[in-house]
């Protein structure tokens, strides 16, 4: 496991390398190729300079069209890689901002996030984007970045799916998912999120509710696994049947990203 996965940033939340994990058979996921983060709308010039040194060739933006229009991401000047996105909406709003009038306490906030993860496996747009992400990783060389708004829910599932294919066990998949809570940039996400959530609710959130919405919990990922298994029997069947990732493609991913 890599010791320092996070890149220090001024205006990007949760920017980190999610490689470095050991697999069940003793191989290790390569580092320096698989990056994940939140959106880059508030990226500073120093952030862009740091990103430029990573030689990222492909950016997979999991946000929907309205999210991209409201929060256009800054990219490195002269970036000549490819930015891949969904032509339409991937969700009604960023998952952690999909709140209702009751979402003011930690318990209600947690329930809202559980609902997000219950729906995500059956969201056609996200199913398409998860499949596209995995296929792009198999087809393109060089480093990639996957991001959404907060870099924790949609992005967290995308990262988990690849780690599963590569043979990383569930305990380590969960550890990577929960590492979001250690991000040193939570103030960036709070500034981008909390005012809008509170305006939508017409009231203040308590501190624990903010934590439940802006962070992740074991129940969130466990809910995704449970719903996938209810519909498909196993995560492997979901990956093959819903995402279109067959064994030859899985082997290409293992060849590209394991050392």
C-alpha positions, 0 to 999 in steps of 0.5 A, spaced: 500 500 500 502 506 498 504 511 504 502 518 501 496 517 496 494 524 496 496 530 492 496 536 496 492 541 492 489 548 494 482 547 490 481 540 488 478 535 493 480 528 494 486 528 489 489 521 490 493 515 487 489 509 488 494 504 486 499 500 490 494 495 493 496 488 494 492 483 491 490 476 493 495 472 489 501 477 492 501 482 486 501 489 487 497 495 483 501 499 479 502 506 482 502 513 478 497 511 473 490 511 476 488 517 479 481 519 482 479 526 485 473 531 485 471 536 480 477 541 478 472 547 478 476 551 483 483 548 481 489 553 482 494 554 478 499 551 482 494 545 482 494 545 475 502 545 475 502 539 480 497 535 475 501 537 469 507 533 472 503 526 473 502 526 465 495 524 465 492 522 458 485 521 459 480 524 464 473 520 465 468 525 468 462 522 471 458 528 472 452 529 468 451 535 463 448 540 468 453 539 473 459 540 468 455 546 466 455 549 473 462 547 475 466 547 468 473 544 470 479 547 469 484 543 465 492 544 464 493 549 459 495 545 452 492 539 455 492 534 449 489 528 452 482 526 452 476 528 456 470 522 456 464 524 459 456 522 459 452 526 454 446 527 458 445 527 466 448 521 470 444 523 476 439 528 478 444 532 482 451 530 485 449 524 490 451 527 496 447 533 495 441 529 493 437 531 499 430 532 502 427 536 507 429 531 513 436 531 511 438 535 517 441 530 522 446 525 521 441 519 521 437 522 515 443 524 512 446 517 512 439 514 510 439 519 504 446 516 502 444 509 503 438 511 498 444 513 493 448 507 493 441 503 493 440 506 486 446 507 483 447 499 480 441 500 476 442 507 474 443 506 466 447 512 465 452 510 471 452 503 468 454 506 461 460 510 464 462 505 469 463 500 463 466 505 459 471 507 464 474 500 465 474 499 457 478 505 456 483 503 461 484 497 457 485 500 451 489 507 452 496 507 455 498 512 460 495 515 466 488 516 467 484 520 472 477 519 474 473 524 477 466 526 479 463 532 483 466 530 490 470 524 488 467 519 493 461 516 491 461 515 483 468 515 483 469 511 489 465 505 485 469 506 479 475 505 483 472 499 487 470 496 480 477 496 477 480 494 484 476 488 484 477 486 477 485 486 479 484 481 484 484 486 490 480 483 496 474 486 499 477 489 505 482 493 501 477 495 497 473 498 503 479 501 505 481 504 499 473 507 499 474 509 506 480 513 505 476 519 502 475 520 509 482 522 510 483 527 505 486 533 507 482 537 503 475 537 506 474 544 506 474 545 499 468 540 498 465 543 504 465 550 501 463 547 494 457 543 497 454 546 504 452 552 502 448 549 496 445 544 500 443 548 506 440 553 501 436 547 498 433 545 505 432 552 507 436 551 514 442 549 517 445 542 517 448 539 524 456 538 524 454 530 524 450 531 518 455 534 514 460 529 515 455 523 513 454 527 506 461 529 505 464 523 507 463 515 506 461 510 511 462 502 510 454 502 509 455 506 503 459 501 499 456 495 502 449 497 500 452 497 493 455 490 493 448 488 496 444 491 491 448 488 485 448 481 488 441 481 489 440 483 482 446 479 478 448 474 484 455 476 484 459 483 483 463 479 477 456 477 474 454 485 474 461 487 471 460 482 465 453 482 464 451 490 466 458 493 464 460 488 458 467 487 461 468 480 459 474 475 461 479 477 455 478 485 457 479 483 465 485 480 463 488 486 459 486 490 465 490 485 469 496 485 464 496 493 464 495 495 471 499 489 476 506 489 477 
